Amino acid sequence: MKSYRPNVEMQKRRYSLRLSLLRLRKGKPLPTQAIVSNSEPWIENPRSLADAEAISDSVERSMEGWSLK
């Protein structure tokens, strides 16, 4: 017999709906503002090795900032 594996995306939607309904019942307003991105823009079309290295250095700096110390 095949084991039951729920669809992850459906579970996410159901959980989100459940949270929003709980907020409505408590009288808290739902968040209306979208989360803004705070990421640094990369070079859109890297055309040289120097552009690729700049992107790599940026990734390394951000990884060092987020690493556990």
C-alpha angles and dihedrals in degrees: 000000000000116000121241114255115181120217107259096212091051091049090051091051092048092049091048091050090048092052093047091050091049090052091050091051091051091050096244114140118245116247109261100179118087119233109261121222116245096185124124114250115246125217102280099216111019105205101176142035089254090059091050091049091050090054091047092050091049091052091048091051092051092046090052089051093053099039120112113251 
